[in-house]
Amino acid sequence: MKYQVRWIPEAEEELVKIWLDAVDRKAITTAADQIDRWLASAPNTYGESRDRGRRIVFSVPLAVLYRTLAERGEVEVLAVWQY
């Protein structure tokens, strides 16, 4: 099953801030693209589980917190940060 990945506005805004402040913008773009691919293809097989049905996944230099809405065929990215 293919999932639609949707970033909530706050997460999308944070990703933009991270990208604008980054020394290596290509690394940010590559990591965000990789995360989108993972979440679109098999969101519950990547990353680690967290409370309330959420998961966290890492692709250097980014991490995202997300949840899968299987009944709607969606993945919702709730937060992103650089580590």
Secondary structure, DSSP 8 states (H G I E B T S, - for coil): ---EEEE-HHHHHHHHHHHHH-S-HHHHHHHHHHHHHHHHH-TTTSSEE-GGGEEEEEETTEEEEEEEEGGGTEEEEEEEEE-
